[in-house]
Amino acid sequence: MRGRRKQSLQIKKLKGNPSKERLEDLERAAEGTASPAVQPIHIEMPSFLTSARAREIFARTIRDYAASRIARRPDAIAYGRWAFYVDKWVDIAAQIDALVYETKSKHGTLMRKHPALGAIADL
């Protein structure tokens, strides 16, 4: 073990708490009892999410991020916009069977970009 030996909780309480550690959590850890579970917050789904897939994407993302305490209530609109655009991207990507297609003209055979690729770029 490197560094200084850890002080007992009793000595820490006598000296004060300059590091602002939560002594209750340290006591529970020393006793082997679990700390109380953090309740995940409830975040309302934005009203502009109308498709079932976008709502499912939003629900899964918020469920994972809220449990990790990453997502907060003010972030709901941003996650909603992200879910909306992911849904649109999946719709457009399903339409594309090949990235390019061939056209014949009097100048020869031309390779052209699929028009849906422009729609993806515009998202």
Backbone as XML, in Angstrom:
<?xml version="1.0"?>
<chain id="A" units="angstrom">
  <residue number="1" name="MET">
    <atom name="N" x="0.841" y="-1.169" z="0.000"/>
    <atom name="CA" x="0.000" y="0.000" z="0.000"/>
    <atom name="C" x="0.893" y="1.241" z="0.000"/>
  </residue>
  <residue number="2" name="ARG">
    <atom name="N" x="0.668" y="2.118" z="-0.939"/>
    <atom name="CA" x="1.479" y="3.317" z="-1.048"/>
    <atom name="C" x="0.838" y="4.474" z="-0.310"/>
  </residue>
  <residue number="3" name="GLY">
    <atom name="N" x="1.641" y="5.433" z="0.032"/>
    <atom name="CA" x="1.126" y="6.639" z="0.654"/>
    <atom name="C" x="0.877" y="6.475" z="2.139"/>
  </residue>
  <residue number="4" name="ARG">
    <atom name="N" x="0.237" y="7.481" z="2.694"/>
    <atom name="CA" x="-0.063" y="7.453" z="4.123"/>
    <atom name="C" x="-1.135" y="6.434" z="4.427"/>
  </residue>
  <residue number="5" name="ARG">
    <atom name="N" x="-1.087" y="5.927" z="5.625"/>
    <atom name="CA" x="-2.121" y="5.016" z="6.090"/>
    <atom name="C" x="-3.378" y="5.836" z="6.375"/>
  </residue>
  <residue number="6" name="LYS">
    <atom name="N" x="-4.536" y="5.299" z="6.019"/>
    <atom name="CA" x="-5.783" y="6.030" z="6.243"/>
    <atom name="C" x="-6.073" y="6.125" z="7.732"/>
  </residue>
  <residue number="7" name="GLN">
    <atom name="N" x="-6.613" y="7.282" z="8.111"/>
    <atom name="CA" x="-6.980" y="7.477" z="9.506"/>
    <atom name="C" x="-8.360" y="6.871" z="9.754"/>
  </residue>
  <residue number="8" name="SER">
    <atom name="N" x="-8.594" y="6.505" z="10.988"/>
    <atom name="CA" x="-9.904" y="5.957" z="11.324"/>
    <atom name="C" x="-10.955" y="7.065" z="11.288"/>
  </residue>
  <residue number="9" name="LEU">
    <atom name="N" x="-12.195" y="6.664" z="11.202"/>
    <atom name="CA" x="-13.278" y="7.635" z="11.125"/>
    <atom name="C" x="-13.388" y="8.455" z="12.408"/>
  </residue>
  <residue number="10" name="GLN">
    <atom name="N" x="-13.067" y="7.848" z="13.551"/>
    <atom name="CA" x="-13.137" y="8.575" z="14.812"/>
    <atom name="C" x="-12.121" y="9.714" z="14.829"/>
  </residue>
  <residue number="11" name="ILE">
    <atom name="N" x="-10.914" y="9.466" z="14.349"/>
    <atom name="CA" x="-9.895" y="10.510" z="14.309"/>
    <atom name="C" x="-10.302" y="11.601" z="13.328"/>
  </residue>
  <residue number="12" name="LYS">
    <atom name="N" x="-10.882" y="11.210" z="12.188"/>
    <atom name="CA" x="-11.339" y="12.202" z="11.212"/>
    <atom name="C" x="-12.411" y="13.101" z="11.812"/>
  </residue>
  <residue number="13" name="LYS">
    <atom name="N" x="-13.320" y="12.503" z="12.601"/>
    <atom name="CA" x="-14.376" y="13.301" z="13.228"/>
    <atom name="C" x="-13.795" y="14.259" z="14.251"/>
  </residue>
  <residue number="14" name="LEU">
    <atom name="N" x="-12.779" y="13.821" z="14.988"/>
    <atom name="CA" x="-12.161" y="14.692" z="15.978"/>
    <atom name="C" x="-11.412" y="15.863" z="15.333"/>
  </residue>
  <residue number="15" name="LYS">
    <atom name="N" x="-10.749" y="15.602" z="14.214"/>
    <atom name="CA" x="-9.991" y="16.645" z="13.535"/>
    <atom name="C" x="-10.884" y="17.598" z="12.740"/>
  </residue>
  <residue number="16" name="GLY">
    <atom name="N" x="-12.052" y="17.181" z="12.416"/>
    <atom name="CA" x="-12.920" y="17.982" z="11.553"/>
    <atom name="C" x="-12.966" y="17.352" z="10.170"/>
  </residue>
  <residue number="17" name="ASN">
    <atom name="N" x="-13.563" y="18.053" z="9.246"/>
    <atom name="CA" x="-13.749" y="17.502" z="7.916"/>
    <atom name="C" x="-13.270" y="18.501" z="6.854"/>
  </residue>
  <residue number="18" name="PRO">
    <atom name="N" x="-11.959" y="18.742" z="6.767"/>
    <atom name="CA" x="-11.475" y="19.741" z="5.810"/>
    <atom name="C" x="-11.658" y="19.317" z="4.353"/>
  </residue>
  <residue number="19" name="SER">
    <atom name="N" x="-11.677" y="18.034" z="4.072"/>
    <atom name="CA" x="-11.809" y="17.594" z="2.681"/>
    <atom name="C" x="-13.261" y="17.512" z="2.231"/>
  </residue>
  <residue number="20" name="LYS">
    <atom name="N" x="-14.185" y="17.801" z="3.151"/>
    <atom name="CA" x="-15.623" y="17.809" z="2.851"/>
    <atom name="C" x="-16.136" y="16.466" z="2.345"/>
  </residue>
  <residue number="21" name="GLU">
    <atom name="N" x="-15.510" y="15.387" z="2.795"/>
    <atom name="CA" x="-15.999" y="14.062" z="2.445"/>
    <atom name="C" x="-17.287" y="13.786" z="3.223"/>
  </residue>
  <residue number="22" name="ARG">
    <atom name="N" x="-18.093" y="12.971" z="2.670"/>
    <atom name="CA" x="-19.310" y="12.580" z="3.379"/>
    <atom name="C" x="-18.945" y="11.476" z="4.367"/>
  </residue>
  <residue number="23" name="LEU">
    <atom name="N" x="-18.909" y="11.818" z="5.610"/>
    <atom name="CA" x="-18.488" y="10.851" z="6.618"/>
    <atom name="C" x="-19.518" y="9.745" z="6.795"/>
  </residue>
  <residue number="24" name="GLU">
    <atom name="N" x="-20.792" y="10.058" z="6.519"/>
    <atom name="CA" x="-21.819" y="9.018" z="6.661"/>
    <atom name="C" x="-21.571" y="7.896" z="5.661"/>
  </residue>
  <residue number="25" name="ASP">
    <atom name="N" x="-21.210" y="8.270" z="4.411"/>
    <atom name="CA" x="-20.932" y="7.254" z="3.406"/>
    <atom name="C" x="-19.696" y="6.448" z="3.775"/>
  </residue>
  <residue number="26" name="LEU">
    <atom name="N" x="-18.687" y="7.122" z="4.341"/>
    <atom name="CA" x="-17.490" y="6.400" z="4.753"/>
    <atom name="C" x="-17.793" y="5.435" z="5.897"/>
  </residue>
  <residue number="27" name="GLU">
    <atom name="N" x="-18.669" y="5.855" z="6.818"/>
    <atom name="CA" x="-19.041" y="4.974" z="7.919"/>
    <atom name="C" x="-19.796" y="3.756" z="7.412"/>
  </residue>
  <residue number="28" name="ARG">
    <atom name="N" x="-20.726" y="3.984" z="6.484"/>
    <atom name="CA" x="-21.474" y="2.851" z="5.922"/>
    <atom name="C" x="-20.531" y="1.900" z="5.183"/>
  </residue>
  <residue number="29" name="ALA">
    <atom name="N" x="-19.563" y="2.451" z="4.457"/>
    <atom name="CA" x="-18.616" y="1.602" z="3.735"/>
    <atom name="C" x="-17.763" y="0.798" z="4.712"/>
  </residue>
  <residue number="30" name="ALA">
    <atom name="N" x="-17.376" y="1.426" z="5.831"/>
    <atom name="CA" x="-16.570" y="0.713" z="6.830"/>
    <atom name="C" x="-17.380" y="-0.391" z="7.498"/>
  </residue>
  <residue number="31" name="GLU">
    <atom name="N" x="-18.668" y="-0.133" z="7.697"/>
    <atom name="CA" x="-19.517" y="-1.138" z="8.331"/>
    <atom name="C" x="-19.954" y="-2.218" z="7.354"/>
  </residue>
  <residue number="32" name="GLY">
    <atom name="N" x="-19.840" y="-1.954" z="6.064"/>
    <atom name="CA" x="-20.246" y="-2.945" z="5.068"/>
    <atom name="C" x="-21.695" y="-2.816" z="4.650"/>
  </residue>
  <residue number="33" name="THR">
    <atom name="N" x="-22.382" y="-1.781" z="5.105"/>
    <atom name="CA" x="-23.765" y="-1.586" z="4.689"/>
    <atom name="C" x="-23.796" y="-0.711" z="3.447"/>
  </residue>
  <residue number="34" name="ALA">
    <atom name="N" x="-24.764" y="-0.944" z="2.619"/>
    <atom name="CA" x="-24.868" y="-0.187" z="1.366"/>
    <atom name="C" x="-25.444" y="1.192" z="1.629"/>
  </residue>
  <residue number="35" name="SER">
    <atom name="N" x="-25.023" y="2.136" z="0.812"/>
    <atom name="CA" x="-25.596" y="3.467" z="0.899"/>
    <atom name="C" x="-26.975" y="3.447" z="0.245"/>
  </residue>
  <residue number="36" name="PRO">
    <atom name="N" x="-27.856" y="4.338" z="0.616"/>
    <atom name="CA" x="-29.183" y="4.318" z="0.036"/>
    <atom name="C" x="-29.130" y="4.563" z="-1.469"/>
  </residue>
  <residue number="37" name="ALA">
    <atom name="N" x="-29.976" y="3.842" z="-2.192"/>
    <atom name="CA" x="-29.992" y="3.955" z="-3.653"/>
    <atom name="C" x="-30.497" y="5.335" z="-4.063"/>
  </residue>
  <residue number="38" name="VAL">
    <atom name="N" x="-29.907" y="5.852" z="-5.103"/>
    <atom name="CA" x="-30.312" y="7.152" z="-5.627"/>
    <atom name="C" x="-31.525" y="6.939" z="-6.519"/>
  </residue>
  <residue number="39" name="GLN">
    <atom name="N" x="-32.574" y="7.675" z="-6.260"/>
    <atom name="CA" x="-33.778" y="7.569" z="-7.075"/>
    <atom name="C" x="-33.559" y="8.268" z="-8.406"/>
  </residue>
  <residue number="40" name="PRO">
    <atom name="N" x="-33.760" y="7.551" z="-9.537"/>
    <atom name="CA" x="-33.621" y="8.234" z="-10.821"/>
    <atom name="C" x="-34.733" y="9.260" z="-10.991"/>
  </residue>
  <residue number="41" name="ILE">
    <atom name="N" x="-34.402" y="10.368" z="-11.607"/>
    <atom name="CA" x="-35.380" y="11.436" z="-11.779"/>
    <atom name="C" x="-36.282" y="11.119" z="-12.963"/>
  </residue>
  <residue number="42" name="HIS">
    <atom name="N" x="-37.491" y="11.646" z="-12.928"/>
    <atom name="CA" x="-38.436" y="11.454" z="-14.020"/>
    <atom name="C" x="-38.337" y="12.643" z="-14.965"/>
  </residue>
  <residue number="43" name="ILE">
    <atom name="N" x="-38.092" y="12.363" z="-16.231"/>
    <atom name="CA" x="-37.975" y="13.409" z="-17.239"/>
    <atom name="C" x="-39.112" y="13.233" z="-18.233"/>
  </residue>
  <residue number="44" name="GLU">
    <atom name="N" x="-39.882" y="14.293" z="-18.414"/>
    <atom name="CA" x="-41.024" y="14.257" z="-19.331"/>
    <atom name="C" x="-40.554" y="14.164" z="-20.776"/>
  </residue>
  <residue number="45" name="MET">
    <atom name="N" x="-41.314" y="13.400" z="-21.579"/>
    <atom name="CA" x="-41.013" y="13.284" z="-22.995"/>
    <atom name="C" x="-41.510" y="14.535" z="-23.717"/>
  </residue>
  <residue number="46" name="PRO">
    <atom name="N" x="-40.693" y="15.138" z="-24.585"/>
    <atom name="CA" x="-41.134" y="16.330" z="-25.308"/>
    <atom name="C" x="-42.330" y="16.021" z="-26.210"/>
  </residue>
  <residue number="47" name="SER">
    <atom name="N" x="-43.201" y="17.000" z="-26.385"/>
    <atom name="CA" x="-44.426" y="16.784" z="-27.153"/>
    <atom name="C" x="-44.178" y="16.678" z="-28.652"/>
  </residue>
  <residue number="48" name="PHE">
    <atom name="N" x="-43.033" y="17.152" z="-29.141"/>
    <atom name="CA" x="-42.794" y="17.107" z="-30.581"/>
    <atom name="C" x="-42.343" y="15.735" z="-31.064"/>
  </residue>
  <residue number="49" name="LEU">
    <atom name="N" x="-42.099" y="14.805" z="-30.161"/>
    <atom name="CA" x="-41.764" y="13.444" z="-30.580"/>
    <atom name="C" x="-43.058" y="12.698" z="-30.864"/>
  </residue>
  <residue number="50" name="THR">
    <atom name="N" x="-43.358" y="12.495" z="-32.145"/>
    <atom name="CA" x="-44.631" y="11.890" z="-32.520"/>
    <atom name="C" x="-44.501" y="10.441" z="-32.966"/>
  </residue>
  <residue number="51" name="SER">
    <atom name="N" x="-43.375" y="10.069" z="-33.562"/>
    <atom name="CA" x="-43.257" y="8.687" z="-34.039"/>
    <atom name="C" x="-42.911" y="7.759" z="-32.878"/>
  </residue>
  <residue number="52" name="ALA">
    <atom name="N" x="-43.333" y="6.522" z="-33.016"/>
    <atom name="CA" x="-43.097" y="5.536" z="-31.950"/>
    <atom name="C" x="-41.604" y="5.261" z="-31.783"/>
  </residue>
  <residue number="53" name="ARG">
    <atom name="N" x="-40.863" y="5.224" z="-32.891"/>
    <atom name="CA" x="-39.432" y="4.936" z="-32.814"/>
    <atom name="C" x="-38.696" y="6.066" z="-32.105"/>
  </residue>
  <residue number="54" name="ALA">
    <atom name="N" x="-39.034" y="7.315" z="-32.418"/>
    <atom name="CA" x="-38.371" y="8.447" z="-31.758"/>
    <atom name="C" x="-38.672" y="8.446" z="-30.267"/>
  </residue>
  <residue number="55" name="ARG">
    <atom name="N" x="-39.908" y="8.114" z="-29.891"/>
    <atom name="CA" x="-40.265" y="8.055" z="-28.476"/>
    <atom name="C" x="-39.510" y="6.933" z="-27.771"/>
  </residue>
  <residue number="56" name="GLU">
    <atom name="N" x="-39.326" y="5.803" z="-28.468"/>
    <atom name="CA" x="-38.587" y="4.684" z="-27.879"/>
    <atom name="C" x="-37.107" y="5.035" z="-27.729"/>
  </residue>
  <residue number="57" name="ILE">
    <atom name="N" x="-36.527" y="5.697" z="-28.731"/>
    <atom name="CA" x="-35.126" y="6.116" z="-28.652"/>
    <atom name="C" x="-34.940" y="7.067" z="-27.473"/>
  </residue>
  <residue number="58" name="PHE">
    <atom name="N" x="-35.857" y="8.020" z="-27.337"/>
    <atom name="CA" x="-35.776" y="8.980" z="-26.230"/>
    <atom name="C" x="-35.892" y="8.258" z="-24.888"/>
  </residue>
  <residue number="59" name="ALA">
    <atom name="N" x="-36.875" y="7.354" z="-24.784"/>
    <atom name="CA" x="-37.104" y="6.660" z="-23.506"/>
    <atom name="C" x="-35.892" y="5.832" z="-23.105"/>
  </residue>
  <residue number="60" name="ARG">
    <atom name="N" x="-35.290" y="5.105" z="-24.064"/>
    <atom name="CA" x="-34.120" y="4.289" z="-23.737"/>
    <atom name="C" x="-32.930" y="5.151" z="-23.336"/>
  </residue>
  <residue number="61" name="THR">
    <atom name="N" x="-32.723" y="6.248" z="-24.051"/>
    <atom name="CA" x="-31.595" y="7.120" z="-23.748"/>
    <atom name="C" x="-31.749" y="7.757" z="-22.373"/>
  </residue>
  <residue number="62" name="ILE">
    <atom name="N" x="-32.928" y="8.280" z="-22.105"/>
    <atom name="CA" x="-33.166" y="8.930" z="-20.817"/>
    <atom name="C" x="-33.085" y="7.925" z="-19.672"/>
  </residue>
  <residue number="63" name="ARG">
    <atom name="N" x="-33.616" y="6.730" z="-19.881"/>
    <atom name="CA" x="-33.563" y="5.715" z="-18.822"/>
    <atom name="C" x="-32.113" y="5.394" z="-18.467"/>
  </residue>
  <residue number="64" name="ASP">
    <atom name="N" x="-31.267" y="5.230" z="-19.467"/>
    <atom name="CA" x="-29.858" y="4.910" z="-19.204"/>
    <atom name="C" x="-29.115" y="6.092" z="-18.593"/>
  </residue>
  <residue number="65" name="TYR">
    <atom name="N" x="-29.316" y="7.281" z="-19.160"/>
    <atom name="CA" x="-28.570" y="8.446" z="-18.692"/>
    <atom name="C" x="-29.067" y="8.965" z="-17.350"/>
  </residue>
  <residue number="66" name="ALA">
    <atom name="N" x="-30.360" y="8.847" z="-17.081"/>
    <atom name="CA" x="-30.877" y="9.297" z="-15.787"/>
    <atom name="C" x="-30.416" y="8.359" z="-14.678"/>
  </residue>
  <residue number="67" name="ALA">
    <atom name="N" x="-30.323" y="7.067" z="-14.977"/>
    <atom name="CA" x="-29.842" y="6.125" z="-13.963"/>
    <atom name="C" x="-28.377" y="6.395" z="-13.625"/>
  </residue>
  <residue number="68" name="SER">
    <atom name="N" x="-27.617" y="6.860" z="-14.605"/>
    <atom name="CA" x="-26.214" y="7.198" z="-14.378"/>
    <atom name="C" x="-26.035" y="8.624" z="-13.883"/>
  </residue>
  <residue number="69" name="ARG">
    <atom name="N" x="-27.137" y="9.334" z="-13.713"/>
    <atom name="CA" x="-27.164" y="10.727" z="-13.260"/>
    <atom name="C" x="-26.424" y="11.646" z="-14.230"/>
  </residue>
  <residue number="70" name="ILE">
    <atom name="N" x="-26.553" y="11.340" z="-15.529"/>
    <atom name="CA" x="-25.985" y="12.191" z="-16.571"/>
    <atom name="C" x="-27.058" y="13.137" z="-17.079"/>
  </residue>
  <residue number="71" name="ALA">
    <atom name="N" x="-28.250" y="12.607" z="-17.339"/>
    <atom name="CA" x="-29.347" y="13.421" z="-17.878"/>
    <atom name="C" x="-30.064" y="14.153" z="-16.746"/>
  </residue>
  <residue number="72" name="ARG">
    <atom name="N" x="-30.424" y="15.376" z="-17.010"/>
    <atom name="CA" x="-31.182" y="16.207" z="-16.078"/>
    <atom name="C" x="-32.414" y="16.737" z="-16.787"/>
  </residue>
  <residue number="73" name="ARG">
    <atom name="N" x="-33.356" y="17.288" z="-16.051"/>
    <atom name="CA" x="-34.590" y="17.797" z="-16.650"/>
    <atom name="C" x="-34.360" y="18.860" z="-17.718"/>
  </residue>
  <residue number="74" name="PRO">
    <atom name="N" x="-33.431" y="19.808" z="-17.529"/>
    <atom name="CA" x="-33.223" y="20.807" z="-18.590"/>
    <atom name="C" x="-32.686" y="20.218" z="-19.899"/>
  </residue>
  <residue number="75" name="ASP">
    <atom name="N" x="-32.154" y="19.002" z="-19.853"/>
    <atom name="CA" x="-31.600" y="18.375" z="-21.053"/>
    <atom name="C" x="-32.652" y="17.667" z="-21.899"/>
  </residue>
  <residue number="76" name="ALA">
    <atom name="N" x="-33.904" y="17.652" z="-21.473"/>
    <atom name="CA" x="-34.932" y="16.868" z="-22.157"/>
    <atom name="C" x="-35.122" y="17.309" z="-23.600"/>
  </residue>
  <residue number="77" name="ILE">
    <atom name="N" x="-35.122" y="18.598" z="-23.870"/>
    <atom name="CA" x="-35.318" y="19.094" z="-25.234"/>
    <atom name="C" x="-34.149" y="18.671" z="-26.125"/>
  </residue>
  <residue number="78" name="ALA">
    <atom name="N" x="-32.935" y="18.753" z="-25.621"/>
    <atom name="CA" x="-31.766" y="18.365" z="-26.416"/>
    <atom name="C" x="-31.796" y="16.870" z="-26.731"/>
  </residue>
  <residue number="79" name="TYR">
    <atom name="N" x="-32.115" y="16.045" z="-25.751"/>
    <atom name="CA" x="-32.218" y="14.614" z="-26.013"/>
    <atom name="C" x="-33.389" y="14.317" z="-26.941"/>
  </residue>
  <residue number="80" name="GLY">
    <atom name="N" x="-34.464" y="15.090" z="-26.834"/>
    <atom name="CA" x="-35.606" y="14.922" z="-27.724"/>
    <atom name="C" x="-35.247" y="15.238" z="-29.165"/>
  </residue>
  <residue number="81" name="ARG">
    <atom name="N" x="-34.515" y="16.338" z="-29.370"/>
    <atom name="CA" x="-34.072" y="16.673" z="-30.729"/>
    <atom name="C" x="-33.162" y="15.593" z="-31.281"/>
  </residue>
  <residue number="82" name="TRP">
    <atom name="N" x="-32.273" y="15.080" z="-30.447"/>
    <atom name="CA" x="-31.377" y="14.015" z="-30.880"/>
    <atom name="C" x="-32.169" y="12.781" z="-31.285"/>
  </residue>
  <residue number="83" name="ALA">
    <atom name="N" x="-33.161" y="12.394" z="-30.495"/>
    <atom name="CA" x="-33.988" y="11.229" z="-30.820"/>
    <atom name="C" x="-34.752" y="11.454" z="-32.124"/>
  </residue>
  <residue number="84" name="PHE">
    <atom name="N" x="-35.245" y="12.670" z="-32.332"/>
    <atom name="CA" x="-35.967" y="13.017" z="-33.559"/>
    <atom name="C" x="-35.067" y="12.839" z="-34.774"/>
  </residue>
  <residue number="85" name="TYR">
    <atom name="N" x="-33.838" y="13.360" z="-34.708"/>
    <atom name="CA" x="-32.926" y="13.269" z="-35.843"/>
    <atom name="C" x="-32.424" y="11.844" z="-36.063"/>
  </residue>
  <residue number="86" name="VAL">
    <atom name="N" x="-32.220" y="11.091" z="-35.017"/>
    <atom name="CA" x="-31.830" y="9.689" z="-35.189"/>
    <atom name="C" x="-32.951" y="8.931" z="-35.890"/>
  </residue>
  <residue number="87" name="ASP">
    <atom name="N" x="-34.191" y="9.197" z="-35.510"/>
    <atom name="CA" x="-35.335" y="8.556" z="-36.156"/>
    <atom name="C" x="-35.384" y="8.902" z="-37.640"/>
  </residue>
  <residue number="88" name="LYS">
    <atom name="N" x="-35.206" y="10.172" z="-37.981"/>
    <atom name="CA" x="-35.199" y="10.589" z="-39.389"/>
    <atom name="C" x="-34.048" y="9.940" z="-40.144"/>
  </residue>
  <residue number="89" name="TRP">
    <atom name="N" x="-32.879" y="9.872" z="-39.514"/>
    <atom name="CA" x="-31.727" y="9.272" z="-40.164"/>
    <atom name="C" x="-31.972" y="7.799" z="-40.465"/>
  </residue>
  <residue number="90" name="VAL">
    <atom name="N" x="-32.592" y="7.081" z="-39.531"/>
    <atom name="CA" x="-32.887" y="5.661" z="-39.752"/>
    <atom name="C" x="-33.880" y="5.502" z="-40.900"/>
  </residue>
  <residue number="91" name="ASP">
    <atom name="N" x="-34.888" y="6.373" z="-40.980"/>
    <atom name="CA" x="-35.845" y="6.321" z="-42.091"/>
    <atom name="C" x="-35.152" y="6.514" z="-43.435"/>
  </residue>
  <residue number="92" name="ILE">
    <atom name="N" x="-34.287" y="7.519" z="-43.509"/>
    <atom name="CA" x="-33.606" y="7.803" z="-44.775"/>
    <atom name="C" x="-32.619" y="6.697" z="-45.116"/>
  </residue>
  <residue number="93" name="ALA">
    <atom name="N" x="-31.892" y="6.196" z="-44.128"/>
    <atom name="CA" x="-30.914" y="5.137" z="-44.375"/>
    <atom name="C" x="-31.588" y="3.863" z="-44.867"/>
  </residue>
  <residue number="94" name="ALA">
    <atom name="N" x="-32.831" y="3.616" z="-44.454"/>
    <atom name="CA" x="-33.554" y="2.431" z="-44.920"/>
    <atom name="C" x="-33.927" y="2.557" z="-46.390"/>
  </residue>
  <residue number="95" name="GLN">
    <atom name="N" x="-34.057" y="3.780" z="-46.905"/>
    <atom name="CA" x="-34.405" y="3.994" z="-48.311"/>
    <atom name="C" x="-33.224" y="3.757" z="-49.243"/>
  </residue>
  <residue number="96" name="ILE">
    <atom name="N" x="-32.028" y="3.873" z="-48.731"/>
    <atom name="CA" x="-30.831" y="3.793" z="-49.574"/>
    <atom name="C" x="-30.397" y="2.340" z="-49.700"/>
  </residue>
  <residue number="97" name="ASP">
    <atom name="N" x="-30.432" y="1.822" z="-50.907"/>
    <atom name="CA" x="-29.936" y="0.468" z="-51.131"/>
    <atom name="C" x="-28.480" y="0.487" z="-51.593"/>
  </residue>
  <residue number="98" name="ALA">
    <atom name="N" x="-28.090" y="1.533" z="-52.305"/>
    <atom name="CA" x="-26.697" y="1.707" z="-52.727"/>
    <atom name="C" x="-26.361" y="3.190" z="-52.637"/>
  </residue>
  <residue number="99" name="LEU">
    <atom name="N" x="-25.112" y="3.488" z="-52.381"/>
    <atom name="CA" x="-24.713" y="4.885" z="-52.237"/>
    <atom name="C" x="-24.711" y="5.619" z="-53.575"/>
  </residue>
  <residue number="100" name="VAL">
    <atom name="N" x="-24.436" y="4.888" z="-54.640"/>
    <atom name="CA" x="-24.406" y="5.496" z="-55.972"/>
    <atom name="C" x="-25.242" y="4.659" z="-56.928"/>
  </residue>
  <residue number="101" name="TYR">
    <atom name="N" x="-25.654" y="5.273" z="-58.020"/>
    <atom name="CA" x="-26.343" y="4.560" z="-59.086"/>
    <atom name="C" x="-25.813" y="5.069" z="-60.421"/>
  </residue>
  <residue number="102" name="GLU">
    <atom name="N" x="-26.011" y="4.276" z="-61.443"/>
    <atom name="CA" x="-25.496" y="4.621" z="-62.765"/>
    <atom name="C" x="-26.604" y="5.195" z="-63.626"/>
  </residue>
  <residue number="103" name="THR">
    <atom name="N" x="-26.259" y="6.194" z="-64.406"/>
    <atom name="CA" x="-27.174" y="6.729" z="-65.415"/>
    <atom name="C" x="-26.441" y="6.745" z="-66.747"/>
  </residue>
  <residue number="104" name="LYS">
    <atom name="N" x="-27.203" y="6.568" z="-67.801"/>
    <atom name="CA" x="-26.612" y="6.577" z="-69.140"/>
    <atom name="C" x="-27.041" y="7.851" z="-69.834"/>
  </residue>
  <residue number="105" name="SER">
    <atom name="N" x="-26.108" y="8.465" z="-70.491"/>
    <atom name="CA" x="-26.403" y="9.670" z="-71.256"/>
    <atom name="C" x="-25.607" y="9.612" z="-72.555"/>
  </residue>
  <residue number="106" name="LYS">
    <atom name="N" x="-25.744" y="10.637" z="-73.355"/>
    <atom name="CA" x="-25.004" y="10.656" z="-74.611"/>
    <atom name="C" x="-23.496" y="10.796" z="-74.370"/>
  </residue>
  <residue number="107" name="HIS">
    <atom name="N" x="-23.108" y="11.201" z="-73.141"/>
    <atom name="CA" x="-21.694" y="11.346" z="-72.791"/>
    <atom name="C" x="-21.108" y="10.069" z="-72.212"/>
  </residue>
  <residue number="108" name="GLY">
    <atom name="N" x="-21.934" y="9.077" z="-71.959"/>
    <atom name="CA" x="-21.456" y="7.816" z="-71.415"/>
    <atom name="C" x="-22.206" y="7.455" z="-70.137"/>
  </residue>
  <residue number="109" name="THR">
    <atom name="N" x="-21.641" y="6.544" z="-69.405"/>
    <atom name="CA" x="-22.238" y="6.094" z="-68.152"/>
    <atom name="C" x="-21.699" y="6.955" z="-67.006"/>
  </residue>
  <residue number="110" name="LEU">
    <atom name="N" x="-22.610" y="7.489" z="-66.209"/>
    <atom name="CA" x="-22.224" y="8.357" z="-65.102"/>
    <atom name="C" x="-22.617" y="7.714" z="-63.773"/>
  </residue>
  <residue number="111" name="MET">
    <atom name="N" x="-21.752" y="7.884" z="-62.793"/>
    <atom name="CA" x="-22.064" y="7.428" z="-61.437"/>
    <atom name="C" x="-22.594" y="8.635" z="-60.670"/>
  </residue>
  <residue number="112" name="ARG">
    <atom name="N" x="-23.787" y="8.508" z="-60.094"/>
    <atom name="CA" x="-24.398" y="9.624" z="-59.371"/>
    <atom name="C" x="-24.660" y="9.219" z="-57.927"/>
  </residue>
  <residue number="113" name="LYS">
    <atom name="N" x="-24.598" y="10.233" z="-57.045"/>
    <atom name="CA" x="-24.930" y="10.006" z="-55.632"/>
    <atom name="C" x="-26.422" y="9.784" z="-55.480"/>
  </residue>
  <residue number="114" name="HIS">
    <atom name="N" x="-26.776" y="8.943" z="-54.534"/>
    <atom name="CA" x="-28.193" y="8.741" z="-54.221"/>
    <atom name="C" x="-28.746" y="10.050" z="-53.647"/>
  </residue>
  <residue number="115" name="PRO">
    <atom name="N" x="-29.939" y="10.491" z="-54.092"/>
    <atom name="CA" x="-30.474" y="11.764" z="-53.606"/>
    <atom name="C" x="-30.752" y="11.786" z="-52.099"/>
  </residue>
  <residue number="116" name="ALA">
    <atom name="N" x="-31.002" y="10.644" z="-51.504"/>
    <atom name="CA" x="-31.273" y="10.606" z="-50.068"/>
    <atom name="C" x="-30.034" y="10.941" z="-49.245"/>
  </residue>
  <residue number="117" name="LEU">
    <atom name="N" x="-28.833" y="10.761" z="-49.839"/>
    <atom name="CA" x="-27.615" y="11.130" z="-49.109"/>
    <atom name="C" x="-27.568" y="12.618" z="-48.817"/>
  </residue>
  <residue number="118" name="GLY">
    <atom name="N" x="-28.123" y="13.418" z="-49.712"/>
    <atom name="CA" x="-28.199" y="14.856" z="-49.472"/>
    <atom name="C" x="-29.135" y="15.170" z="-48.320"/>
  </residue>
  <residue number="119" name="ALA">
    <atom name="N" x="-30.207" y="14.386" z="-48.203"/>
    <atom name="CA" x="-31.149" y="14.588" z="-47.097"/>
    <atom name="C" x="-30.491" y="14.238" z="-45.765"/>
  </residue>
  <residue number="120" name="ILE">
    <atom name="N" x="-29.656" y="13.217" z="-45.752"/>
    <atom name="CA" x="-28.943" y="12.861" z="-44.525"/>
    <atom name="C" x="-27.971" y="13.978" z="-44.148"/>
  </residue>
  <residue number="121" name="ALA">
    <atom name="N" x="-27.294" y="14.528" z="-45.165"/>
    <atom name="CA" x="-26.327" y="15.599" z="-44.892"/>
    <atom name="C" x="-27.042" y="16.848" z="-44.380"/>
  </residue>
  <residue number="122" name="ASP">
    <atom name="N" x="-28.283" y="17.069" z="-44.800"/>
    <atom name="CA" x="-29.022" y="18.250" z="-44.366"/>
    <atom name="C" x="-29.534" y="18.128" z="-42.934"/>
  </residue>
  <residue number="123" name="LEU">
    <atom name="N" x="-29.579" y="16.913" z="-42.410"/>
    <atom name="CA" x="-30.039" y="16.758" z="-41.027"/>
    <atom name="C" x="-29.006" y="17.359" z="-40.138"/>
  </residue>
</chain>
